[in-house]
Amino acid sequence: MSARLRLGRQLDAGPGSHVHAVDGNRVLKLFHPGVPVAAVQQEFGNQVRAVGMGLPVPEALSVLRFQDRYGFLMQAVDGGNLLHRLRDPASVAPAGRLLADIQQGINACPGVGFPSYRQMLSGMLARCRQENPLAAEQLDARFERLAEGDRLCHGDLHPGNVLVSGAEHWVLDWCDARRG
């Protein structure tokens, strides 16, 4: 799992990771120090499953340790993120349609092998009970009516998580993907 890589330029950064070029065919999503390997493996596995369903997702190649951090190698894809295109007002409606089409395509897939949204929400509700019992009481009744669901949900689909090049697009950041 340990790797000797030469990191190229930083291509993107998010709240929990940076993406660096490695070579012409691969990039490394390198998580910040302290992000547990289990979280990296979870996102890696989610991405592998999404690729296996035929979704437009860069191929996830391997989890590795780089210095004191964990990350995973994935296929490099060309394109800019959809968020940057929104600077042009004429692109807002087409971008919205693209996001809606992507969401529909993801939700059409069975969520087999993905963690449960209901289970994740149950944990969040337990924490809410400790911090705000009144709000938790109001949410409990709604939560009990919430069906388990069996569809794939990305969990964080927004223009910054979609790369676009011409007519092609790729969906990134599968850490919050769930079945629900």
Secondary structure, 3 states (H helix, E strand, C coil): CECCCCCCCEEEECCCEEEEECCCCEEEEEECCCCCHHHHHHHHHHHHHHHHCCCCCCCEEEEEEECCEEEEEEECCCCEEHHHHCCCHHHHHHHHHHHHHHHHHHHCCECCCCCEHHHHHHHHHHHHHHHCHHHHHHHHHHHHHCCCCCEEECCCCCHHHEEEECCEEEECCCCCCEEC
